[in-house]
Each structure stands twice: as structure tokens, then as C-alpha cells.
Amino acid sequence: MDSVLIICGTNRPDARTRIVAKYVEDYISDKYNMKVDYFDLQDLPDDIARSSMYKGDDMPEDLKNFQDEVLIPSKHIILVSPEYNGGLAGILKLFIDAISVRKLGPSFHFKKMLLIGVADGRAGNLRGMEHLTGILNHMKVVLYPTKLPLSSINSLLNEDKTQLSDESAKKAIHSVVDGFVDWSN
Ligand SMILES: Cc1cc2nc3c(=O)[nH]c(=O)nc-3n(C[C@H](O)[C@H](O)[C@H](O)COP(=O)(O)O)c2cc1C
């Protein structure tokens, strides 16, 4: 494995998911000698939800560039996804659908992926990750068998809620990321 793409699966300002995704990015950059790309659904164009999105060629230019230059060449992906209303964020499903109507195979088929869930409640987005598993299996993504649910996320952050501070949460992230890297090699 010589590169990985990390995706922050929400566009919510102040998302705790972003803090976790950035932590994963820093951990991999510090420990492994590999190219690390990062994509945040916050950077999706505001007009992504339009009926013409189903014509793949009409995809906004920035998203097209991301798909062609970053997503398609990436063979390994870590998706960090928040729990909204007991499932994945709507914007994440919209992103997956928008990408899939243009170049489904080269974007998703047989890519290796790790899922990490983030929730303020106790479920750690387990249900959202189960739903994602069904969706991604359908899209021929090969999922790492272990999924990491991070529950009560606000209690795992520092006082000003800008960084992950809980040592056991950090260890759990290191362990699942290291396992994913080993499995992918
Ligand atoms: C629309 C919405 C719905 C949410 N629903 C849930 C939920 O069902 N269960 C839960 O534990 N937390 C829920 N939360 C809280 C998020 O899990 C919490 O904000 C967490 O930090 C992950 O989301 P974030 O990355 O946007 O911060 C919800 C948050 C939003 C914005």
C-alpha cells in the first residue's frame, strides 16, 4: 500500500468527524511512508443536489477533477462517517450516488476500504456503517472486516473541542489503521 485517501463523510461545519479524519491523516503521515490524500464533503459544490446530477457529464468541474485525479487512482480509502438520525449522513449518500453515475467501476470496484463511525450517542454510527456496508458491497468495494465505532465523541475531545484527546480512542484508531495497512499490503 503506497497511498491512501481519507474521506470526511459530512459537510457539517464544526463536524467532530473532521477532527477524527484529520487525526487519522496525521497518524498515517507520521508513521507510514505513503502518499495521503484527504477529501472533505465540506468541499462539495453547494449545487451538487440538482436533478441534472444523474447525467454524469454534467458533474461540477471540481468534483470531476477530484474523481479523475484523486479517487480513481486511489486503491485504498478510509471513510470516516458521522451518525445522523441513526444512519449515515444524507450528503454522503448523495456524494456516492453522484460519483457512481459517472465512472462507477474505476471509482469503486475492488477498492479496499476501512470504515470509522463517529457519534455523540452510544452507537458510534454502527447502524450507519452497516448500511454503508450494504451499499459499498453492492458497489464491489472490499471492506476491512473490522469497523471502528467512536461513541460519545464529545467526551473524547479536549476542552475546546478541537482535538482528539482520549488516549484509548487514539489507541483504537492506531490499531484499526495499522490492521488496515497490514491487510492491504
Ligand atoms: C442531523 C443530525 C442528526 C444526528 N443524529 C444523531 C443520532 O441519531 N445519534 C447520535 O448519536 N448522534 C446524532 N447526531 C450527533 C452527531 O453524531 C454528532 O454531531 C457527532 O459529533 C458526529 O457528527 P459531526 O461529525 O457532524 O459532529 C446528529 C447530528 C446531526 C447534525
The ligand as an SDF file (V2000), in Angstrom:
LIG
                    3D

 31 33  0  0  0  0  0  0  0  0999 V2000
  -28.7490   15.8980   11.6050 C   0  0  0  0  0  0  0  0  0  0  0  0
  -28.0670   15.2530   12.7750 C   0  0  0  0  0  0  0  0  0  0  0  0
  -28.5800   14.0780   13.2930 C   0  0  0  0  0  0  0  0  0  0  0  0
  -27.9350   13.4350   14.3500 C   0  0  0  0  0  0  0  0  0  0  0  0
  -28.4100   12.2380   14.7910 N   0  0  0  0  0  0  0  0  0  0  0  0
  -27.6980   11.5520   15.7220 C   0  0  0  0  0  0  0  0  0  0  0  0
  -28.0900   10.2330   16.0900 C   0  0  0  0  0  0  0  0  0  0  0  0
  -29.0320    9.6600   15.5890 O   0  0  0  0  0  0  0  0  0  0  0  0
  -27.3360    9.5840   17.0210 N   0  0  0  0  0  0  0  0  0  0  0  0
  -26.2370   10.1580   17.5990 C   0  0  0  0  0  0  0  0  0  0  0  0
  -25.5890    9.5140   18.4230 O   0  0  0  0  0  0  0  0  0  0  0  0
  -25.8590   11.4120   17.2670 N   0  0  0  0  0  0  0  0  0  0  0  0
  -26.5600   12.1020   16.3370 C   0  0  0  0  0  0  0  0  0  0  0  0
  -26.1450   13.3480   15.9580 N   0  0  0  0  0  0  0  0  0  0  0  0
  -24.9610   13.9190   16.5930 C   0  0  0  0  0  0  0  0  0  0  0  0
  -23.6930   13.5070   15.8260 C   0  0  0  0  0  0  0  0  0  0  0  0
  -23.4590   12.1370   15.9750 O   0  0  0  0  0  0  0  0  0  0  0  0
  -22.5560   14.3170   16.3830 C   0  0  0  0  0  0  0  0  0  0  0  0
  -22.6860   15.6390   15.9150 O   0  0  0  0  0  0  0  0  0  0  0  0
  -21.1870   13.7180   16.1290 C   0  0  0  0  0  0  0  0  0  0  0  0
  -20.2350   14.6710   16.5400 O   0  0  0  0  0  0  0  0  0  0  0  0
  -20.9030   13.3160   14.6880 C   0  0  0  0  0  0  0  0  0  0  0  0
  -21.3520   14.2890   13.7730 O   0  0  0  0  0  0  0  0  0  0  0  0
  -20.4430   15.5360   13.2830 P   0  0  0  0  0  0  0  0  0  0  0  0
  -19.2430   14.9760   12.6110 O   0  0  0  0  0  0  0  0  0  0  0  0
  -21.3260   16.3100   12.3710 O   0  0  0  0  0  0  0  0  0  0  0  0
  -20.0630   16.3110   14.5210 O   0  0  0  0  0  0  0  0  0  0  0  0
  -26.7870   14.0220   14.9100 C   0  0  0  0  0  0  0  0  0  0  0  0
  -26.2910   15.2330   14.3950 C   0  0  0  0  0  0  0  0  0  0  0  0
  -26.9090   15.8340   13.3270 C   0  0  0  0  0  0  0  0  0  0  0  0
  -26.3120   17.0880   12.7490 C   0  0  0  0  0  0  0  0  0  0  0  0
  1  2  1  0
  2  3  1  0
  2 30  2  0
  3  4  2  0
  4  5  1  0
  4 28  1  0
  5  6  2  0
  6  7  1  0
  6 13  1  0
  7  8  2  0
  7  9  1  0
  9 10  1  0
 10 11  2  0
 10 12  1  0
 12 13  2  0
 13 14  1  0
 14 15  1  0
 14 28  1  0
 15 16  1  0
 16 17  1  0
 16 18  1  0
 18 19  1  0
 18 20  1  0
 20 21  1  0
 20 22  1  0
 22 23  1  0
 23 24  1  0
 24 25  2  0
 24 26  1  0
 24 27  1  0
 28 29  2  0
 29 30  1  0
 30 31  1  0
M  END
$$$$
